[in-house]
Amino acid sequence: MPTLLIGAGPTSPIPQGQVTAFAGPLPDVRLATVGGGHPVHETRPKEFLAAMEAFLAA
């Protein structure tokens, strides 16, 4: 099953190494970084939606 993992990048309280480690074992993962801190859907809604739309269109 394709999976989209959206992260906040260096502004996130979650270390980026942990994000890539989490994504690593998933067989069909796409990792998008949009910035904006932990609640990326609230702080960067346009970027969040663009990542979601691109993923769903693929």
PyMOL commands that set and color helices and strands:
alter all, ss='L'
color gray80, all
select helices_A, chain A and resi 9-11+16-23+40-43+45-57
alter helices_A, ss='H'
color red, helices_A
select strands_A, chain A and resi 3-7+29-33
alter strands_A, ss='S'
color yellow, strands_A
deselect
rebuild
show_as cartoon
